[in-house]
């Protein structure tokens, strides 16, 4: 017989939605919440997100757990019998798992309350444009602000039953990168009468790749990736416009500032060289996920005494997560949850092992009860 939270995950998997458009997702979660005993439960909505408050028996503090909600613009290629019903969208980053685990945590403490209060946040728009920062500022959260926050992210590379975590930086600072170049189009036979933005854009891509190798401390870590280029309309027309889309990842805020400064300098050089206009849009920017050292080390020590999980102390990752904004304001940590699949995050074939859902619910509820006692 399926766990109710595995069943919920399968329902959620079929309705992936983009950030701040998680309408069906929100409705399904609200329906699940309405079936629970309501005497300790208070529910608020914020945009397409949900805030759930569970009153403790004799509270002296307030814990928080966060689960993200949105899907990705990816066409699913799994062989699951419950595939996405929304063409072009998929839960390819495990947010269906995160929400199901969050609902399991809510259900446990509604029926088996701990001493302290708990706030479970179902947060929209983690993949973009970013829901954590506006949720933190939302009026609905201000009088429910937790004293400690916990979150997890599925990890395809670890076996089920493995929890990977480290104190201090877990995930990188991230920034989107959109660059538009505007020159002068023309006939392919008269290149001297035009300013070719395909040439300008390709030269700029090459120059951007020198920033990490020549401007960032080799003992630091940074990534600049240009993942998309658009230019031109026909083979015999010199392109008037070009667009580059990419991402920046750094393990320090100082390196992020330096890289952005260098990109602006490269853009100015391209403008001068090609007599064109270059505009930069930094898109969504996410703060590093910085795990509070004392709390994280305490959690790791606690895990070593558990017989249902294996602790692995991991290294930093260049992935980005807007949960970093919560940890900037509230002490806490995020950890990796092993789901044992050969396909990585954001892969159209991602198929996490559902046994990890109950492992996560059991671990989080036991840890919060330990902290509350």
Helices and strands as residue ranges (DSSP letters): H 4-13, H 23-34, E 41-46, E 49-54, E 62-68, H 95-111, E 117-123, H 132-137, H 139-142, E 148-155, E 162-165, E 168-171, E 173-182, E 186-187, G 191-193, H 197-215, E 222-231, E 237-238, E 241-250, H 253-274, E 277-281, E 285-286, E 289-291, H 293-304, E 310-313, H 323-329, E 332-338, H 355-372
